[in-house]
Amino acid sequence: MAVVKMKREMRKKIDLGAKIAPYPMPVVLIGANVNGKANFLTAAWFTMATYNPPKVAVALNKAHYTNQGIRENKTFSVCIPSMGMLEATDYCGLVSGSKVDKSGVFDFFYGKLKTAPMITGFPVNVECILDKVVDNGSHEMFIGEVMSTYTEEKYLTDGVVDFKKTKPFILSMNDRQYHALSKPKARAWSAGKNYKP
Amino acid sequence: MAVVKMKREMRKKIDLGAKIAPYPMPVVLIGANVNGKANFLTAAWFTMATYNPPKVAVALNKAHYTNQGIRENKTFSVCIPSMGMLEATDYCGLVSGSKVDKSGVFDFFYGKLKTAPMITGFPVNVECILDKVVDNGSHEMFIGEVMSTYTEEKYLTDGVVDFKKTKPFILSMNDRQYHALSKPKARAWSAGKNYKP
């Protein structure tokens, strides 16, 4: 019976082929000085890369204007927006810094690295030194070591950044939709403790 | 006045230091055959790496049992769970395949690569060939080329995977919480069209 059930289940599977993986993508802006001016590019192919030392990774199409600036200064920032900054964030993905000067879109500041612009009005900004660039085809991956994490007291609960306060948002790339996050639903590294396979 | 306002804004900024970036992380299971048995590891440091050809990247601590299997077979899978599979997903992050046989946690299947186990009950499974491994310190990044994307008709709307149906979830690593996604809030590559900086 189990085999029959499994065969029935398998018949439902369809293969969409070699595609962009349909997972929920975090929306960030990548900040860099390009030709001496602050520039911000919307990106969603972003992840932590390692814990010790903390490094992040962002995959950018090789055609982007931003890439030149990251190479030039060996620094970049990861600016994590709130839902309330969605329009400005989306805008930075619609226009290229090679055609439009995006240095006026946001009030911005520099941290200790001096060349990675960060957005004053965003709840979180992460300042990075370029560690390496990995060529993957149409996109290259910039891996950067985290130097600083700028936020404000009002975004913290018990000393850590609280998504209920920072209100980050998510891209569904396949159907081109932005989603907010729900309130917390379960504890991580805990919800599965009593799970019996 | 503008300078005074900006100085006031900047005084609110605090630097949390070199930390894990507080962004919303997608929760996936990485499937691999290790020592001839299917194994599944919970991971959240995951992103698309490139579009052409489509490749994904996942950063795993070097100590993980799964890493051996990916190296051995040069294949792995990315299994994207629904909110309803949260307990089983969390469980796979609490126990190591080196101590517990996780091949019985899920019904699973193999695709064309034959050695990347995928979870029958999950809405989306992505089958990958290992492209390269990038050493970043405590973690190594496995970059894999997407071969297939398995789903079911019931998870699609107009031919693409619909998060309202697959119900993926998000990890907030700092405060160890899982979040669901809201309904779509705005259109991507569209919401910023009328934005005036």
Boltz contact constraints between the chains, C-beta under 6 A:
constraints:
  - contact:
      token1: [A, 9]
      token2: [B, 120]
      max_distance: 6.0
  - contact:
      token1: [A, 12]
      token2: [B, 152]
      max_distance: 6.0
  - contact:
      token1: [A, 13]
      token2: [B, 150]
      max_distance: 6.0
  - contact:
      token1: [A, 15]
      token2: [B, 148]
      max_distance: 6.0
  - contact:
      token1: [A, 15]
      token2: [B, 150]
      max_distance: 6.0
  - contact:
      token1: [A, 16]
      token2: [B, 149]
      max_distance: 6.0
  - contact:
      token1: [A, 18]
      token2: [B, 54]
      max_distance: 6.0
  - contact:
      token1: [A, 18]
      token2: [B, 146]
      max_distance: 6.0
  - contact:
      token1: [A, 19]
      token2: [B, 149]
      max_distance: 6.0
  - contact:
      token1: [A, 20]
      token2: [B, 48]
      max_distance: 6.0
  - contact:
      token1: [A, 20]
      token2: [B, 54]
      max_distance: 6.0
  - contact:
      token1: [A, 21]
      token2: [B, 56]
      max_distance: 6.0
  - contact:
      token1: [A, 21]
      token2: [B, 126]
      max_distance: 6.0
  - contact:
      token1: [A, 22]
      token2: [B, 124]
      max_distance: 6.0
  - contact:
      token1: [A, 22]
      token2: [B, 161]
      max_distance: 6.0
  - contact:
      token1: [A, 23]
      token2: [B, 26]
      max_distance: 6.0
  - contact:
      token1: [A, 23]
      token2: [B, 80]
      max_distance: 6.0
  - contact:
      token1: [A, 24]
      token2: [B, 26]
      max_distance: 6.0
  - contact:
      token1: [A, 24]
      token2: [B, 168]
      max_distance: 6.0
  - contact:
      token1: [A, 26]
      token2: [B, 23]
      max_distance: 6.0
  - contact:
      token1: [A, 26]
      token2: [B, 24]
      max_distance: 6.0
  - contact:
      token1: [A, 45]
      token2: [B, 47]
      max_distance: 6.0
  - contact:
      token1: [A, 45]
      token2: [B, 48]
      max_distance: 6.0
  - contact:
      token1: [A, 46]
      token2: [B, 47]
      max_distance: 6.0
  - contact:
      token1: [A, 47]
      token2: [B, 45]
      max_distance: 6.0
  - contact:
      token1: [A, 47]
      token2: [B, 46]
      max_distance: 6.0
  - contact:
      token1: [A, 47]
      token2: [B, 47]
      max_distance: 6.0
  - contact:
      token1: [A, 48]
      token2: [B, 20]
      max_distance: 6.0
  - contact:
      token1: [A, 48]
      token2: [B, 45]
      max_distance: 6.0
  - contact:
      token1: [A, 49]
      token2: [B, 59]
      max_distance: 6.0
  - contact:
      token1: [A, 49]
      token2: [B, 136]
      max_distance: 6.0
  - contact:
      token1: [A, 49]
      token2: [B, 141]
      max_distance: 6.0
  - contact:
      token1: [A, 50]
      token2: [B, 136]
      max_distance: 6.0
  - contact:
      token1: [A, 50]
      token2: [B, 137]
      max_distance: 6.0
  - contact:
      token1: [A, 50]
      token2: [B, 138]
      max_distance: 6.0
  - contact:
      token1: [A, 50]
      token2: [B, 139]
      max_distance: 6.0
  - contact:
      token1: [A, 51]
      token2: [B, 138]
      max_distance: 6.0
  - contact:
      token1: [A, 52]
      token2: [B, 137]
      max_distance: 6.0
  - contact:
      token1: [A, 52]
      token2: [B, 138]
      max_distance: 6.0
  - contact:
      token1: [A, 53]
      token2: [B, 137]
      max_distance: 6.0
  - contact:
      token1: [A, 54]
      token2: [B, 18]
      max_distance: 6.0
  - contact:
      token1: [A, 54]
      token2: [B, 20]
      max_distance: 6.0
  - contact:
      token1: [A, 55]
      token2: [B, 136]
      max_distance: 6.0
  - contact:
      token1: [A, 56]
      token2: [B, 21]
      max_distance: 6.0
  - contact:
      token1: [A, 59]
      token2: [B, 49]
      max_distance: 6.0
  - contact:
      token1: [A, 80]
      token2: [B, 23]
      max_distance: 6.0
  - contact:
      token1: [A, 86]
      token2: [B, 186]
      max_distance: 6.0
  - contact:
      token1: [A, 86]
      token2: [B, 191]
      max_distance: 6.0
  - contact:
      token1: [A, 87]
      token2: [B, 191]
      max_distance: 6.0
  - contact:
      token1: [A, 87]
      token2: [B, 192]
      max_distance: 6.0
  - contact:
      token1: [A, 87]
      token2: [B, 195]
      max_distance: 6.0
  - contact:
      token1: [A, 88]
      token2: [B, 195]
      max_distance: 6.0
  - contact:
      token1: [A, 90]
      token2: [B, 191]
      max_distance: 6.0
  - contact:
      token1: [A, 90]
      token2: [B, 192]
      max_distance: 6.0
  - contact:
      token1: [A, 91]
      token2: [B, 192]
      max_distance: 6.0
  - contact:
      token1: [A, 91]
      token2: [B, 195]
      max_distance: 6.0
  - contact:
      token1: [A, 94]
      token2: [B, 192]
      max_distance: 6.0
  - contact:
      token1: [A, 104]
      token2: [B, 197]
      max_distance: 6.0
  - contact:
      token1: [A, 105]
      token2: [B, 197]
      max_distance: 6.0
  - contact:
      token1: [A, 109]
      token2: [B, 10]
      max_distance: 6.0
  - contact:
      token1: [A, 120]
      token2: [B, 9]
      max_distance: 6.0
  - contact:
      token1: [A, 124]
      token2: [B, 22]
      max_distance: 6.0
  - contact:
      token1: [A, 126]
      token2: [B, 21]
      max_distance: 6.0
  - contact:
      token1: [A, 134]
      token2: [B, 134]
      max_distance: 6.0
  - contact:
      token1: [A, 136]
      token2: [B, 49]
      max_distance: 6.0
  - contact:
      token1: [A, 136]
      token2: [B, 50]
      max_distance: 6.0
  - contact:
      token1: [A, 136]
      token2: [B, 55]
      max_distance: 6.0
  - contact:
      token1: [A, 137]
      token2: [B, 50]
      max_distance: 6.0
  - contact:
      token1: [A, 137]
      token2: [B, 52]
      max_distance: 6.0
  - contact:
      token1: [A, 137]
      token2: [B, 53]
      max_distance: 6.0
  - contact:
      token1: [A, 138]
      token2: [B, 50]
      max_distance: 6.0
  - contact:
      token1: [A, 138]
      token2: [B, 51]
      max_distance: 6.0
  - contact:
      token1: [A, 138]
      token2: [B, 52]
      max_distance: 6.0
  - contact:
      token1: [A, 139]
      token2: [B, 50]
      max_distance: 6.0
  - contact:
      token1: [A, 141]
      token2: [B, 49]
      max_distance: 6.0
  - contact:
      token1: [A, 146]
      token2: [B, 18]
      max_distance: 6.0
  - contact:
      token1: [A, 148]
      token2: [B, 15]
      max_distance: 6.0
  - contact:
      token1: [A, 149]
      token2: [B, 16]
      max_distance: 6.0
  - contact:
      token1: [A, 149]
      token2: [B, 19]
      max_distance: 6.0
  - contact:
      token1: [A, 150]
      token2: [B, 13]
      max_distance: 6.0
  - contact:
      token1: [A, 150]
      token2: [B, 15]
      max_distance: 6.0
  - contact:
      token1: [A, 152]
      token2: [B, 12]
      max_distance: 6.0
  - contact:
      token1: [A, 160]
      token2: [B, 174]
      max_distance: 6.0
  - contact:
      token1: [A, 160]
      token2: [B, 175]
      max_distance: 6.0
  - contact:
      token1: [A, 161]
      token2: [B, 22]
      max_distance: 6.0
  - contact:
      token1: [A, 161]
      token2: [B, 174]
      max_distance: 6.0
  - contact:
      token1: [A, 163]
      token2: [B, 172]
      max_distance: 6.0
  - contact:
      token1: [A, 168]
      token2: [B, 24]
      max_distance: 6.0
  - contact:
      token1: [A, 170]
      token2: [B, 181]
      max_distance: 6.0
  - contact:
      token1: [A, 171]
      token2: [B, 188]
      max_distance: 6.0
  - contact:
      token1: [A, 172]
      token2: [B, 163]
      max_distance: 6.0
  - contact:
      token1: [A, 174]
      token2: [B, 160]
      max_distance: 6.0
  - contact:
      token1: [A, 174]
      token2: [B, 161]
      max_distance: 6.0
  - contact:
      token1: [A, 175]
      token2: [B, 160]
      max_distance: 6.0
  - contact:
      token1: [A, 176]
      token2: [B, 187]
      max_distance: 6.0
  - contact:
      token1: [A, 176]
      token2: [B, 188]
      max_distance: 6.0
  - contact:
      token1: [A, 176]
      token2: [B, 189]
      max_distance: 6.0
  - contact:
      token1: [A, 177]
      token2: [B, 184]
      max_distance: 6.0
  - contact:
      token1: [A, 178]
      token2: [B, 185]
      max_distance: 6.0
  - contact:
      token1: [A, 178]
      token2: [B, 186]
      max_distance: 6.0
  - contact:
      token1: [A, 178]
      token2: [B, 188]
      max_distance: 6.0
  - contact:
      token1: [A, 179]
      token2: [B, 181]
      max_distance: 6.0
  - contact:
      token1: [A, 179]
      token2: [B, 182]
      max_distance: 6.0
  - contact:
      token1: [A, 179]
      token2: [B, 184]
      max_distance: 6.0
  - contact:
      token1: [A, 180]
      token2: [B, 182]
      max_distance: 6.0
  - contact:
      token1: [A, 180]
      token2: [B, 185]
      max_distance: 6.0
  - contact:
      token1: [A, 181]
      token2: [B, 170]
      max_distance: 6.0
  - contact:
      token1: [A, 181]
      token2: [B, 179]
      max_distance: 6.0
  - contact:
      token1: [A, 182]
      token2: [B, 179]
      max_distance: 6.0
  - contact:
      token1: [A, 182]
      token2: [B, 180]
      max_distance: 6.0
  - contact:
      token1: [A, 184]
      token2: [B, 177]
      max_distance: 6.0
  - contact:
      token1: [A, 184]
      token2: [B, 179]
      max_distance: 6.0
  - contact:
      token1: [A, 185]
      token2: [B, 178]
      max_distance: 6.0
  - contact:
      token1: [A, 185]
      token2: [B, 180]
      max_distance: 6.0
  - contact:
      token1: [A, 186]
      token2: [B, 86]
      max_distance: 6.0
  - contact:
      token1: [A, 186]
      token2: [B, 178]
      max_distance: 6.0
  - contact:
      token1: [A, 187]
      token2: [B, 176]
      max_distance: 6.0
  - contact:
      token1: [A, 188]
      token2: [B, 171]
      max_distance: 6.0
  - contact:
      token1: [A, 188]
      token2: [B, 176]
      max_distance: 6.0
  - contact:
      token1: [A, 188]
      token2: [B, 178]
      max_distance: 6.0
  - contact:
      token1: [A, 189]
      token2: [B, 176]
      max_distance: 6.0
  - contact:
      token1: [A, 191]
      token2: [B, 86]
      max_distance: 6.0
  - contact:
      token1: [A, 191]
      token2: [B, 87]
      max_distance: 6.0
  - contact:
      token1: [A, 191]
      token2: [B, 90]
      max_distance: 6.0
  - contact:
      token1: [A, 192]
      token2: [B, 87]
      max_distance: 6.0
  - contact:
      token1: [A, 192]
      token2: [B, 90]
      max_distance: 6.0
  - contact:
      token1: [A, 192]
      token2: [B, 91]
      max_distance: 6.0
  - contact:
      token1: [A, 192]
      token2: [B, 94]
      max_distance: 6.0
  - contact:
      token1: [A, 195]
      token2: [B, 87]
      max_distance: 6.0
  - contact:
      token1: [A, 195]
      token2: [B, 88]
      max_distance: 6.0
  - contact:
      token1: [A, 195]
      token2: [B, 91]
      max_distance: 6.0
  - contact:
      token1: [A, 197]
      token2: [B, 104]
      max_distance: 6.0
  - contact:
      token1: [A, 197]
      token2: [B, 105]
      max_distance: 6.0
